[in-house]
Amino acid sequence: MNDRYDGYDQQNYELVGYDESGRPVYRPVQQAPSYEQNSPYGYGYDPYAGGQQQPTGQQPEHPQQSQYPQQAPSYDPYGGAPYQAQQSHQAPQPQQAQQAATAYIPQQGPPPAPPQAPQPERDYRTEQFEFVEEPDEDSEDVIDWLKFTESRTERREEARRRGRNRGIALVVVLALCLVGGAGYLWSQDKLPFLSKDAAKTGAAAATGPQNRDVIVLHLHNTKGGETSTALLVNNTTTKRATTVLLPNSLALSDEDGTSTTLAKSVDEDGSSGTSDGLDTLLGTDIQGTWRLDTPYLNNLVELVGNIEVTTDATVPDPEKKGTVLVHKGADQTLSGPAAVAYATYRAKGEPQTAQLERFGQVMQGVLRKLSSDPQAATTTVQTLAQILDPSLTEKDLGAFLAKLADRAKEGDYKSEVLPVQRGGAISRATADSVVENVLGGTVKSPSSGDSPRVGIENATGDKARTEKARVALVNGGYTFVSGGTGTAIASSRVTYADAAHKKDAVEVAKTLGLPTSSVTKGKAARNADVSVVLGQDYTGR
């Protein structure tokens, strides 16, 4: 180890601290007095050895000690210059002041030689010695408290921020769940808070054409020989379905324009001719014909597992006299034979419309029990093993019935009888309500080669004039549509709704022998291109 400090003897100087620049500060080492030289007890005497006797009559003399105890300068822990500790009630010795003065910094050269003459004694007071920087326990406590308070405030703010973020995230998740659930229910038409009637009414009132799938159903009573006809309508725009029951007295026109009834058309013209006559009369587009004989209706009810119907009549068993097959009341369970008996039952003196309404109830009950799955519904149709019209395959019929079954289960299904006037004609009010709202609304423009449809309402007071007008129109190449009879008027009117049919209206007036001044643009019948109201000025020549 090097015994020297930057060229100075280590034994004569000792390190006492560092200045503001970090350089070491030294002072001369004070030599302790030798007890060997000053002790009255002689050389080698140990005053602390136990059991030793002092010489008789002599008191031990101790080395002369300084009146003021010496203190090394304290080191500033905060990097400041050394400072002298404050003394209580005593001033430092001159010798100590001299030693402090002789402290030096090696880099600045050797310290100056101490003065030979003693310095005059100075009066040091305690207030002259102060700490450059003295830590205060109270100030440390305040700092710690401020740090704790600030940390606690930050933790609270962080907790509030995390709480707000969690709340926002929860709201977003709930909103997404609600939107997703509502979207799914809306796609399935199962929103409980959305009125289907209001939604369908709004859709029906919307402008633009509506898409309707229509097939005609003929129920043949193999025992009674009568036929019941209905139109099964699925409105894919409004998502509603309807069974339109057609009375057998409904007036139709056959291929050559001859007037006939629905019942005769079914027997004589078959499914194709009847379908065309209904299209002409009602302005529909029938996609196929389903002939369902009563034995197949019996099998169909058995396949779906019986049906529940609120019956309006007590039906006797045709096989067993005096036995009731169907009881009148709400929610009556009908087997296959009971369903056939109820659907074809017509009490004495009842109009056919009463029997048609029972037929509609049975068909709606069957649809409620039929599967909404197209494949399953097709399997049911195939199981019946009936012979269908070539225009309607088993797959097409199964898919169509599955859609109707879905409407029936959701409560979007109804049955409605098409009202007809005496003689089988459809009134203007019937055409506007049923034909427009249920069966299609706007009459389609005829295709190239199709003859315009002309509706005739007899207001002459002479029923025979309707036939004269029919013959004249058919011979002129027009399609006759019966409009029934009305209150007698003096002058005839020829009306067209579409400007494209103005020319046809003028030609119709000429064909009937009416003045062209009777032709006006207005509201025509929904099932005709041109409407004619025959007044008393029509002679039928």
GUBA-58534 format. One line per field, with one value per residue (C-alpha): residue number from 1; residue in three letters; x, y, z. Coordinates in steps of 0.1 Angstrom, whole numbers, plus 5000, padded with zeros to 4 digits. Layout:
i: NUM,... .
aa: ala,... .
u: X,... .
v: Y,... .
w: Z,... .
END
This chain:
i: 1,2,3,4,5,6,7,8,9,10,11,12,13,14,15,16,17,18,19,20,21,22,23,24,25,26,27,28,29,30,31,32,33,34,35,36,37,38,39,40,41,42,43,44,45,46,47,48,49,50,51,52,53,54,55,56,57,58,59,60,61,62,63,64,65,66,67,68,69,70,71,72,73,74,75,76,77,78,79,80,81,82,83,84,85,86,87,88,89,90,91,92,93,94,95,96,97,98,99,100,101,102,103,104,105,106,107,108,109,110,111,112,113,114,115,116,117,118,119,120,121,122,123,124,125,126,127,128,129,130,131,132,133,134,135,136,137,138,139,140,141,142,143,144,145,146,147,148,149,150,151,152,153,154,155,156,157,158,159,160,161,162,163,164,165,166,167,168,169,170,171,172,173,174,175,176,177,178,179,180,181,182,183,184,185,186,187,188,189,190,191,192,193,194,195,196,197,198,199,200,201,202,203,204,205,206,207,208,209,210,211,212,213,214,215,216,217,218,219,220,221,222,223,224,225,226,227,228,229,230,231,232,233,234,235,236,237,238,239,240,241,242,243,244,245,246,247,248,249,250,251,252,253,254,255,256,257,258,259,260,261,262,263,264,265,266,267,268,269,270,271,272,273,274,275,276,277,278,279,280,281,282,283,284,285,286,287,288,289,290,291,292,293,294,295,296,297,298,299,300,301,302,303,304,305,306,307,308,309,310,311,312,313,314,315,316,317,318,319,320,321,322,323,324,325,326,327,328,329,330,331,332,333,334,335,336,337,338,339,340,341,342,343,344,345,346,347,348,349,350,351,352,353,354,355,356,357,358,359,360,361,362,363,364,365,366,367,368,369,370,371,372,373,374,375,376,377,378,379,380,381,382,383,384,385,386,387,388,389,390,391,392,393,394,395,396,397,398,399,400,401,402,403,404,405,406,407,408,409,410,411,412,413,414,415,416,417,418,419,420,421,422,423,424,425,426,427,428,429,430,431,432,433,434,435,436,437,438,439,440,441,442,443,444,445,446,447,448,449,450,451,452,453,454,455,456,457,458,459,460,461,462,463,464,465,466,467,468,469,470,471,472,473,474,475,476,477,478,479,480,481,482,483,484,485,486,487,488,489,490,491,492,493,494,495,496,497,498,499,500,501,502,503,504,505,506,507,508,509,510,511,512,513,514,515,516,517,518,519,520,521,522,523,524,525,526,527,528,529,530,531,532,533,534,535,536,537,538,539,540,541 .
aa: met,asn,asp,arg,tyr,asp,gly,tyr,asp,gln,gln,asn,tyr,glu,leu,val,gly,tyr,asp,glu,ser,gly,arg,pro,val,tyr,arg,pro,val,gln,gln,ala,pro,ser,tyr,glu,gln,asn,ser,pro,tyr,gly,tyr,gly,tyr,asp,pro,tyr,ala,gly,gly,gln,gln,gln,pro,thr,gly,gln,gln,pro,glu,his,pro,gln,gln,ser,gln,tyr,pro,gln,gln,ala,pro,ser,tyr,asp,pro,tyr,gly,gly,ala,pro,tyr,gln,ala,gln,gln,ser,his,gln,ala,pro,gln,pro,gln,gln,ala,gln,gln,ala,ala,thr,ala,tyr,ile,pro,gln,gln,gly,pro,pro,pro,ala,pro,pro,gln,ala,pro,gln,pro,glu,arg,asp,tyr,arg,thr,glu,gln,phe,glu,phe,val,glu,glu,pro,asp,glu,asp,ser,glu,asp,val,ile,asp,trp,leu,lys,phe,thr,glu,ser,arg,thr,glu,arg,arg,glu,glu,ala,arg,arg,arg,gly,arg,asn,arg,gly,ile,ala,leu,val,val,val,leu,ala,leu,cys,leu,val,gly,gly,ala,gly,tyr,leu,trp,ser,gln,asp,lys,leu,pro,phe,leu,ser,lys,asp,ala,ala,lys,thr,gly,ala,ala,ala,ala,thr,gly,pro,gln,asn,arg,asp,val,ile,val,leu,his,leu,his,asn,thr,lys,gly,gly,glu,thr,ser,thr,ala,leu,leu,val,asn,asn,thr,thr,thr,lys,arg,ala,thr,thr,val,leu,leu,pro,asn,ser,leu,ala,leu,ser,asp,glu,asp,gly,thr,ser,thr,thr,leu,ala,lys,ser,val,asp,glu,asp,gly,ser,ser,gly,thr,ser,asp,gly,leu,asp,thr,leu,leu,gly,thr,asp,ile,gln,gly,thr,trp,arg,leu,asp,thr,pro,tyr,leu,asn,asn,leu,val,glu,leu,val,gly,asn,ile,glu,val,thr,thr,asp,ala,thr,val,pro,asp,pro,glu,lys,lys,gly,thr,val,leu,val,his,lys,gly,ala,asp,gln,thr,leu,ser,gly,pro,ala,ala,val,ala,tyr,ala,thr,tyr,arg,ala,lys,gly,glu,pro,gln,thr,ala,gln,leu,glu,arg,phe,gly,gln,val,met,gln,gly,val,leu,arg,lys,leu,ser,ser,asp,pro,gln,ala,ala,thr,thr,thr,val,gln,thr,leu,ala,gln,ile,leu,asp,pro,ser,leu,thr,glu,lys,asp,leu,gly,ala,phe,leu,ala,lys,leu,ala,asp,arg,ala,lys,glu,gly,asp,tyr,lys,ser,glu,val,leu,pro,val,gln,arg,gly,gly,ala,ile,ser,arg,ala,thr,ala,asp,ser,val,val,glu,asn,val,leu,gly,gly,thr,val,lys,ser,pro,ser,ser,gly,asp,ser,pro,arg,val,gly,ile,glu,asn,ala,thr,gly,asp,lys,ala,arg,thr,glu,lys,ala,arg,val,ala,leu,val,asn,gly,gly,tyr,thr,phe,val,ser,gly,gly,thr,gly,thr,ala,ile,ala,ser,ser,arg,val,thr,tyr,ala,asp,ala,ala,his,lys,lys,asp,ala,val,glu,val,ala,lys,thr,leu,gly,leu,pro,thr,ser,ser,val,thr,lys,gly,lys,ala,ala,arg,asn,ala,asp,val,ser,val,val,leu,gly,gln,asp,tyr,thr,gly,arg .
u: 5000,5012,5020,5019,4990,5000,5036,5030,5037,5007,5019,5019,4985,4951,4920,4892,4868,4862,4855,4827,4846,4851,4888,4902,4910,4938,4951,4984,4982,4984,5009,4997,5018,5040,5033,5068,5083,5058,5046,5059,5058,5087,5093,5070,5043,5008,4983,4955,4971,4952,4966,4993,5000,5008,5039,5032,5025,5022,4992,4991,4996,4979,4990,4978,4947,4933,4907,4884,4879,4888,4862,4869,4850,4818,4812,4782,4762,4745,4778,4784,4816,4827,4812,4819,4794,4780,4794,4774,4786,4823,4845,4870,4907,4931,4951,4921,4916,4953,4950,4919,4939,4967,4944,4952,4943,4971,4963,4969,5004,5017,5000,5017,5039,5020,5028,5054,5037,5006,4974,4953,4924,4891,4857,4836,4799,4776,4753,4783,4783,4753,4746,4747,4717,4702,4675,4644,4624,4592,4599,4606,4573,4555,4572,4563,4527,4524,4538,4514,4484,4494,4499,4465,4448,4464,4453,4417,4418,4431,4404,4378,4392,4392,4357,4346,4363,4347,4313,4317,4329,4299,4275,4290,4288,4252,4243,4260,4241,4208,4214,4225,4196,4171,4186,4182,4146,4138,4152,4130,4100,4099,4102,4076,4075,4070,4034,4033,4000,4015,4046,4026,4002,4032,4047,4013,4010,4044,4046,4057,4045,4040,4051,4025,4026,3992,3980,3944,3930,3901,3885,3865,3840,3841,3808,3787,3801,3805,3836,3851,3877,3901,3931,3961,3980,4015,4024,4062,4063,4040,4048,4011,3991,3954,3930,3905,3874,3856,3819,3808,3785,3814,3809,3838,3844,3857,3882,3856,3843,3812,3800,3801,3803,3832,3816,3809,3844,3860,3839,3840,3872,3894,3922,3938,3907,3896,3930,3929,3894,3903,3934,3912,3886,3908,3940,3960,3989,3981,4012,3996,3965,3963,3934,3927,3901,3884,3903,3936,3924,3916,3952,3967,3951,3962,3998,4001,3985,3950,3940,3924,3894,3868,3837,3805,3782,3775,3782,3765,3784,3774,3783,3764,3730,3722,3759,3777,3811,3820,3808,3803,3827,3861,3894,3878,3903,3894,3907,3909,3873,3860,3880,3865,3830,3833,3850,3822,3793,3765,3733,3700,3692,3727,3745,3776,3797,3791,3806,3835,3844,3845,3867,3890,3892,3903,3930,3943,3944,3963,3989,3994,4004,4024,4062,4077,4108,4104,4120,4098,4067,4077,4080,4045,4032,4050,4036,4000,4008,3983,3985,3992,3986,4017,4020,4027,4054,4056,4087,4071,4040,4059,4080,4049,4030,4060,4059,4021,4027,4052,4027,3999,4021,4031,3994,3999,3973,3936,3907,3884,3854,3852,3818,3799,3766,3735,3744,3781,3795,3820,3811,3834,3838,3848,3873,3889,3891,3899,3914,3936,3946,3948,3953,3976,3964,3975,3964,3994,3997,3988,4016,4020,3990,3969,3935,3926,3902,3870,3848,3811,3787,3750,3733,3706,3679,3678,3698,3697,3719,3749,3749,3747,3777,3796,3790,3800,3833,3843,3836,3857,3887,3884,3882,3849,3850,3816,3812,3777,3747,3743,3718,3704,3720,3711,3744,3771,3807,3839,3869,3906,3932,3964,3972,3985,3948,3933,3932,3917,3890,3880,3878,3857,3833,3830,3825,3796,3781,3788,3800,3837,3827,3819,3855,3873,3904,3896,3896,3889,3881,3912,3906,3902,3921,3890,3858,3824,3792,3763,3736,3701,3715,3730,3707,3728,3725 .
v: 5000,5034,5054,5087,5109,5125,5130,5138,5116,5096,5094,5132,5139,5123,5126,5147,5151,5164,5198,5210,5197,5163,5168,5153,5175,5166,5179,5173,5144,5155,5135,5120,5126,5098,5083,5069,5104,5123,5096,5100,5063,5057,5038,5009,5017,5007,5027,5003,4972,4955,4949,4976,4998,5034,5049,5061,5098,5104,5110,5099,5125,5122,5138,5173,5173,5200,5221,5216,5183,5181,5171,5161,5181,5164,5153,5167,5137,5159,5167,5201,5215,5202,5220,5223,5209,5234,5233,5238,5267,5262,5277,5256,5256,5278,5248,5232,5264,5262,5226,5235,5262,5239,5215,5214,5200,5181,5193,5229,5223,5219,5238,5269,5267,5272,5306,5306,5331,5320,5334,5355,5336,5343,5342,5317,5316,5287,5307,5312,5275,5263,5233,5240,5217,5198,5172,5177,5146,5166,5177,5140,5130,5157,5145,5109,5119,5139,5110,5086,5110,5114,5077,5070,5096,5081,5047,5060,5077,5045,5025,5049,5048,5010,5010,5034,5012,4981,4998,5010,4975,4959,4983,4976,4938,4941,4963,4938,4909,4928,4937,4902,4886,4911,4904,4867,4870,4894,4870,4843,4865,4859,4893,4894,4932,4937,4936,4913,4928,4963,4951,4932,4962,4985,4961,4957,4995,4999,5008,4983,4948,4921,4885,4859,4821,4807,4771,4760,4732,4710,4688,4660,4643,4608,4599,4630,4640,4677,4697,4724,4748,4771,4792,4787,4820,4827,4863,4863,4901,4906,4871,4862,4833,4830,4804,4821,4799,4801,4793,4769,4795,4818,4829,4821,4823,4793,4793,4805,4832,4813,4819,4790,4784,4772,4739,4732,4743,4718,4690,4699,4719,4701,4716,4735,4752,4761,4776,4797,4809,4819,4837,4857,4865,4873,4885,4859,4837,4802,4780,4746,4726,4701,4677,4662,4635,4628,4595,4613,4640,4613,4599,4633,4640,4606,4613,4646,4630,4643,4680,4705,4725,4748,4733,4752,4723,4688,4663,4629,4598,4590,4553,4548,4564,4581,4584,4617,4618,4655,4674,4712,4731,4746,4727,4695,4667,4653,4621,4614,4603,4631,4657,4646,4645,4680,4695,4682,4688,4711,4712,4714,4749,4762,4780,4765,4792,4775,4742,4761,4777,4743,4731,4760,4752,4717,4727,4753,4726,4703,4730,4737,4701,4697,4701,4734,4716,4713,4679,4665,4681,4665,4631,4635,4643,4613,4591,4600,4583,4604,4613,4650,4673,4674,4712,4705,4680,4664,4684,4717,4709,4699,4731,4752,4735,4738,4776,4777,4755,4780,4808,4788,4781,4817,4829,4846,4826,4832,4818,4841,4834,4852,4869,4867,4883,4865,4850,4844,4878,4896,4931,4961,4962,4925,4930,4959,4942,4905,4906,4936,4929,4891,4879,4903,4939,4953,4935,4926,4940,4913,4897,4899,4881,4882,4898,4926,4917,4937,4937,4942,4954,4954,4986,4986,4968,4940,4909,4896,4925,4911,4881,4903,4923,4891,4878,4911,4913,4877,4881,4912,4893,4905,4884,4888,4893,4893,4923,4914,4938,4973,5000,5012,5043,5063,5065,5039,5044,5029,5033,5025,5030,5025,5049,5020,5007,5039,5026,4994,5013,5033,5000,4984,5013,5010,4972,4977,5005,5032,5067,5074,5102,5076,5066,5082,5075,5065,5035,5003,4969,4952,4921,4939,4961,4980,4983,4989,4999,4993,5020,5022,5038,5004,4985,4955,4956 .
w: 5000,4992,5024,5006,4994,4961,4972,5009,5039,5050,5086,5090,5074,5076,5053,5067,5038,5003,4991,4967,4937,4952,4960,4992,5022,5046,5079,5100,5124,5160,5180,5212,5244,5255,5288,5289,5291,5311,5335,5371,5374,5352,5320,5313,5338,5329,5348,5337,5349,5377,5411,5409,5439,5435,5453,5488,5490,5453,5432,5397,5372,5339,5307,5302,5282,5261,5278,5248,5232,5196,5169,5134,5108,5099,5063,5044,5031,5005,4987,5002,5018,5052,5081,5118,5142,5166,5201,5232,5253,5244,5217,5198,5207,5188,5181,5162,5142,5134,5122,5101,5085,5077,5058,5022,4988,4972,4937,4949,4962,4998,5026,5038,5069,5101,5117,5145,5167,5184,5171,5193,5208,5190,5204,5185,5192,5184,5162,5138,5130,5110,5088,5052,5047,5076,5069,5089,5100,5098,5062,5053,5068,5048,5016,5023,5031,4998,4979,4996,4989,4953,4948,4964,4942,4911,4921,4926,4892,4876,4893,4880,4846,4845,4858,4831,4805,4818,4818,4782,4771,4789,4771,4738,4743,4754,4724,4701,4717,4714,4678,4669,4687,4672,4637,4642,4654,4626,4600,4615,4618,4656,4671,4699,4702,4665,4653,4623,4612,4612,4594,4568,4563,4558,4533,4515,4513,4498,4462,4437,4427,4452,4446,4451,4446,4438,4432,4428,4449,4440,4466,4449,4471,4457,4474,4470,4436,4444,4441,4464,4450,4467,4458,4481,4480,4496,4495,4498,4500,4530,4543,4547,4533,4524,4513,4490,4488,4454,4452,4425,4411,4402,4365,4342,4305,4286,4258,4232,4255,4265,4300,4324,4361,4382,4389,4352,4342,4367,4353,4316,4310,4335,4354,4326,4313,4348,4356,4325,4333,4368,4356,4331,4357,4387,4370,4388,4377,4388,4389,4392,4401,4431,4428,4463,4464,4498,4504,4500,4524,4549,4545,4547,4581,4594,4582,4601,4633,4634,4635,4659,4646,4663,4646,4640,4634,4647,4619,4619,4608,4572,4578,4610,4613,4646,4655,4657,4641,4648,4678,4677,4699,4703,4697,4685,4675,4641,4627,4590,4585,4608,4589,4556,4570,4584,4553,4530,4553,4542,4563,4545,4534,4540,4512,4498,4514,4548,4535,4519,4553,4569,4541,4547,4584,4577,4553,4578,4605,4582,4574,4611,4616,4584,4586,4576,4562,4524,4524,4551,4535,4501,4518,4532,4497,4482,4509,4497,4464,4446,4409,4405,4376,4353,4360,4397,4408,4442,4450,4440,4459,4490,4490,4485,4514,4537,4532,4539,4570,4583,4579,4596,4626,4630,4628,4594,4577,4571,4550,4530,4508,4475,4475,4442,4431,4420,4387,4397,4388,4409,4421,4418,4456,4456,4429,4447,4481,4473,4439,4446,4482,4482,4447,4431,4428,4395,4363,4343,4308,4282,4264,4226,4211,4242,4238,4262,4290,4290,4321,4316,4342,4332,4344,4317,4337,4311,4320,4284,4273,4291,4268,4238,4249,4256,4221,4205,4225,4219,4182,4182,4197,4233,4265,4283,4320,4338,4361,4373,4374,4389,4394,4361,4346,4314,4296,4292,4303,4290,4313,4311,4339,4319,4291,4271,4269,4256,4221,4232,4251,4220,4199,4226,4225,4187,4190,4214,4193,4219,4211,4216,4238,4265,4268,4298,4318,4353,4377,4359,4374,4390,4369,4335,4311,4301,4321,4306,4324,4300,4304,4290,4258,4249,4227,4220,4183 .
END
